[in-house]
Amino acid sequence: MITRLLSARTRVALLLAALLLATSGCGDGRKRVYKVRGQVFAANKKPAAGAMVTFNPVKPDPNDPARPIGKVDEQGNYVLTTYVEGDGAPEGEYVITITWPVAKKTPFDPEGPDRISGKLARPESSPHKFTVEAKPDQEVPPITLP
């Protein structure tokens, strides 16, 4: 009954207004991310396969606790993930921390101790830093573990 009282033009305007309101609040709160990759090697120059790389923001955002991470593959390469596998990291300055757990013998084994004894596990003591810029496909200089 009400729709008969409204003109077609008014109905279209109301529909557009409703769509605008519905989509304006639909942001997922995620920051824009940029592809970041790098390499990690053991002291003997072999790939540090299984090492975990974490980018810790110098100025953390309390509204976005996500930390970009990457797992080093068999060739020593990693790609950062923040929200979705391999998406990258938000723009900003980071301190890089790395742990390299001893590999599990079976899927049921607990994770082993850090092969580098926590030397790069804390942002306060890690010498590795990187600034992610608002540009695609950035490469972190190779890191050699102690």
C-alpha positions as YAML, in Angstrom:
chain: A
units: angstrom
residues:
- id: 1
  name: MET
  ca: [0.00, 0.00, 0.00]
- id: 2
  name: ILE
  ca: [2.80, 2.43, 0.89]
- id: 3
  name: THR
  ca: [4.66, 1.61, -2.32]
- id: 4
  name: ARG
  ca: [1.64, 2.74, -4.34]
- id: 5
  name: LEU
  ca: [1.79, 6.13, -2.63]
- id: 6
  name: LEU
  ca: [5.48, 6.68, -3.50]
- id: 7
  name: SER
  ca: [6.51, 7.65, -6.99]
- id: 8
  name: ALA
  ca: [8.96, 5.47, -8.89]
- id: 9
  name: ARG
  ca: [11.59, 8.18, -8.58]
- id: 10
  name: THR
  ca: [11.16, 8.32, -4.81]
- id: 11
  name: ARG
  ca: [11.38, 4.52, -4.52]
- id: 12
  name: VAL
  ca: [14.64, 4.49, -6.51]
- id: 13
  name: ALA
  ca: [16.07, 7.28, -4.36]
- id: 14
  name: LEU
  ca: [15.15, 5.41, -1.16]
- id: 15
  name: LEU
  ca: [16.64, 2.19, -2.51]
- id: 16
  name: LEU
  ca: [19.90, 3.95, -3.42]
- id: 17
  name: ALA
  ca: [20.04, 5.61, 0.00]
- id: 18
  name: ALA
  ca: [19.53, 2.25, 1.72]
- id: 19
  name: LEU
  ca: [22.27, 0.64, -0.39]
- id: 20
  name: LEU
  ca: [24.64, 3.51, 0.37]
- id: 21
  name: LEU
  ca: [24.02, 3.17, 4.10]
- id: 22
  name: ALA
  ca: [24.41, -0.60, 3.97]
- id: 23
  name: THR
  ca: [27.72, -0.51, 2.12]
- id: 24
  name: SER
  ca: [29.25, 2.47, 3.91]
- id: 25
  name: GLY
  ca: [29.57, 0.54, 7.17]
- id: 26
  name: CYS
  ca: [30.72, -2.75, 5.63]
- id: 27
  name: GLY
  ca: [34.47, -2.13, 5.86]
- id: 28
  name: ASP
  ca: [36.25, -5.08, 7.42]
- id: 29
  name: GLY
  ca: [38.64, -2.84, 9.33]
- id: 30
  name: ARG
  ca: [41.67, -4.28, 7.58]
- id: 31
  name: LYS
  ca: [44.53, -2.05, 6.58]
- id: 32
  name: ARG
  ca: [45.77, -2.13, 3.01]
- id: 33
  name: VAL
  ca: [48.67, -4.56, 2.64]
- id: 34
  name: TYR
  ca: [51.61, -4.73, 0.23]
- id: 35
  name: LYS
  ca: [53.44, -7.83, -0.96]
- id: 36
  name: VAL
  ca: [56.65, -8.40, 1.03]
- id: 37
  name: ARG
  ca: [59.10, -11.27, 0.60]
- id: 38
  name: GLY
  ca: [62.57, -12.14, 1.80]
- id: 39
  name: GLN
  ca: [65.08, -14.89, 2.56]
- id: 40
  name: VAL
  ca: [66.54, -16.36, 5.74]
- id: 41
  name: PHE
  ca: [69.68, -18.47, 5.88]
- id: 42
  name: ALA
  ca: [71.48, -20.36, 8.63]
- id: 43
  name: ALA
  ca: [75.02, -19.39, 9.62]
- id: 44
  name: ASN
  ca: [76.29, -22.10, 7.24]
- id: 45
  name: LYS
  ca: [74.54, -20.27, 4.33]
- id: 46
  name: LYS
  ca: [71.93, -23.04, 3.93]
- id: 47
  name: PRO
  ca: [68.22, -22.12, 3.89]
- id: 48
  name: ALA
  ca: [66.67, -21.87, 7.36]
- id: 49
  name: ALA
  ca: [63.67, -23.97, 6.34]
- id: 50
  name: GLY
  ca: [60.91, -23.86, 8.95]
- id: 51
  name: ALA
  ca: [62.02, -20.58, 10.55]
- id: 52
  name: MET
  ca: [59.18, -18.22, 11.48]
- id: 53
  name: VAL
  ca: [59.57, -14.55, 10.57]
- id: 54
  name: THR
  ca: [57.39, -11.98, 12.37]
- id: 55
  name: PHE
  ca: [57.14, -8.29, 11.52]
- id: 56
  name: ASN
  ca: [56.48, -6.35, 14.74]
- id: 57
  name: PRO
  ca: [55.23, -2.78, 14.19]
- id: 58
  name: VAL
  ca: [57.43, -0.11, 15.76]
- id: 59
  name: LYS
  ca: [54.19, 1.79, 16.55]
- id: 60
  name: PRO
  ca: [51.55, -0.90, 17.17]
- id: 61
  name: ASP
  ca: [47.93, -0.08, 16.36]
- id: 62
  name: PRO
  ca: [45.74, -1.13, 19.32]
- id: 63
  name: ASN
  ca: [42.79, -1.44, 16.93]
- id: 64
  name: ASP
  ca: [44.63, -3.91, 14.68]
- id: 65
  name: PRO
  ca: [46.66, -6.47, 16.64]
- id: 66
  name: ALA
  ca: [47.56, -8.49, 13.51]
- id: 67
  name: ARG
  ca: [51.27, -9.20, 13.01]
- id: 68
  name: PRO
  ca: [52.57, -10.08, 9.53]
- id: 69
  name: ILE
  ca: [54.28, -13.48, 9.57]
- id: 70
  name: GLY
  ca: [56.03, -15.77, 7.13]
- id: 71
  name: LYS
  ca: [57.39, -19.30, 7.21]
- id: 72
  name: VAL
  ca: [60.72, -19.97, 5.50]
- id: 73
  name: ASP
  ca: [60.51, -22.63, 2.79]
- id: 74
  name: GLU
  ca: [63.11, -25.19, 1.65]
- id: 75
  name: GLN
  ca: [64.83, -22.60, -0.58]
- id: 76
  name: GLY
  ca: [65.07, -20.03, 2.23]
- id: 77
  name: ASN
  ca: [62.21, -17.83, 0.95]
- id: 78
  name: TYR
  ca: [59.23, -16.41, 2.81]
- id: 79
  name: VAL
  ca: [56.23, -14.27, 1.89]
- id: 80
  name: LEU
  ca: [54.43, -12.28, 4.56]
- id: 81
  name: THR
  ca: [50.84, -12.93, 5.55]
- id: 82
  name: THR
  ca: [48.73, -10.52, 7.57]
- id: 83
  name: TYR
  ca: [45.09, -11.38, 6.89]
- id: 84
  name: VAL
  ca: [45.09, -13.92, 4.05]
- id: 85
  name: GLU
  ca: [47.88, -16.31, 2.94]
- id: 86
  name: GLY
  ca: [50.63, -14.33, 1.17]
- id: 87
  name: ASP
  ca: [48.80, -10.98, 1.13]
- id: 88
  name: GLY
  ca: [51.70, -8.95, 2.55]
- id: 89
  name: ALA
  ca: [52.01, -6.35, 5.32]
- id: 90
  name: PRO
  ca: [50.53, -2.93, 6.06]
- id: 91
  name: GLU
  ca: [52.66, 0.14, 5.40]
- id: 92
  name: GLY
  ca: [54.92, 1.05, 8.32]
- id: 93
  name: GLU
  ca: [58.16, 0.48, 10.20]
- id: 94
  name: TYR
  ca: [58.84, -2.97, 11.61]
- id: 95
  name: VAL
  ca: [61.32, -4.84, 13.78]
- id: 96
  name: ILE
  ca: [61.81, -8.36, 12.45]
- id: 97
  name: THR
  ca: [61.90, -11.25, 14.89]
- id: 98
  name: ILE
  ca: [62.78, -14.82, 13.95]
- id: 99
  name: THR
  ca: [62.47, -18.17, 15.66]
- id: 100
  name: TRP
  ca: [63.63, -21.43, 14.15]
- id: 101
  name: PRO
  ca: [62.08, -24.39, 15.95]
- id: 102
  name: VAL
  ca: [63.59, -27.84, 15.67]
- id: 103
  name: ALA
  ca: [61.46, -29.79, 13.20]
- id: 104
  name: LYS
  ca: [58.90, -32.27, 14.52]
- id: 105
  name: LYS
  ca: [59.56, -35.92, 13.78]
- id: 106
  name: THR
  ca: [55.82, -36.67, 13.64]
- id: 107
  name: PRO
  ca: [52.75, -34.40, 13.52]
- id: 108
  name: PHE
  ca: [51.99, -35.44, 17.10]
- id: 109
  name: ASP
  ca: [55.32, -34.27, 18.55]
- id: 110
  name: PRO
  ca: [55.46, -30.95, 20.40]
- id: 111
  name: GLU
  ca: [57.30, -28.12, 18.69]
- id: 112
  name: GLY
  ca: [61.00, -28.28, 19.45]
- id: 113
  name: PRO
  ca: [63.22, -25.61, 20.99]
- id: 114
  name: ASP
  ca: [64.47, -22.59, 19.04]
- id: 115
  name: ARG
  ca: [67.65, -23.53, 17.14]
- id: 116
  name: ILE
  ca: [69.00, -20.00, 17.65]
- id: 117
  name: SER
  ca: [68.17, -19.95, 21.40]
- id: 118
  name: GLY
  ca: [65.83, -16.96, 21.19]
- id: 119
  name: LYS
  ca: [68.56, -14.59, 19.97]
- id: 120
  name: LEU
  ca: [66.16, -12.94, 17.49]
- id: 121
  name: ALA
  ca: [62.87, -13.75, 19.23]
- id: 122
  name: ARG
  ca: [62.28, -10.37, 20.92]
- id: 123
  name: PRO
  ca: [61.71, -7.02, 19.18]
- id: 124
  name: GLU
  ca: [63.78, -5.25, 21.85]
- id: 125
  name: SER
  ca: [66.91, -7.22, 20.95]
- id: 126
  name: SER
  ca: [66.53, -7.87, 17.21]
- id: 127
  name: PRO
  ca: [68.81, -5.78, 14.98]
- id: 128
  name: HIS
  ca: [66.67, -6.46, 11.88]
- id: 129
  name: LYS
  ca: [64.34, -3.70, 10.71]
- id: 130
  name: PHE
  ca: [62.33, -3.03, 7.57]
- id: 131
  name: THR
  ca: [59.98, -0.31, 6.38]
- id: 132
  name: VAL
  ca: [57.05, -1.47, 4.27]
- id: 133
  name: GLU
  ca: [56.14, 1.20, 1.74]
- id: 134
  name: ALA
  ca: [52.90, 1.74, -0.15]
- id: 135
  name: LYS
  ca: [54.20, -0.04, -3.24]
- id: 136
  name: PRO
  ca: [53.92, -3.57, -4.65]
- id: 137
  name: ASP
  ca: [56.42, -6.42, -4.40]
- id: 138
  name: GLN
  ca: [59.00, -5.36, -1.82]
- id: 139
  name: GLU
  ca: [62.01, -7.44, -0.91]
- id: 140
  name: VAL
  ca: [63.64, -7.56, 2.50]
- id: 141
  name: PRO
  ca: [67.44, -7.93, 2.34]
- id: 142
  name: PRO
  ca: [68.51, -11.53, 3.09]
- id: 143
  name: ILE
  ca: [68.98, -12.34, 6.77]
- id: 144
  name: THR
  ca: [71.67, -14.72, 8.03]
- id: 145
  name: LEU
  ca: [70.95, -16.24, 11.42]
- id: 146
  name: PRO
  ca: [73.54, -16.18, 14.22]
...
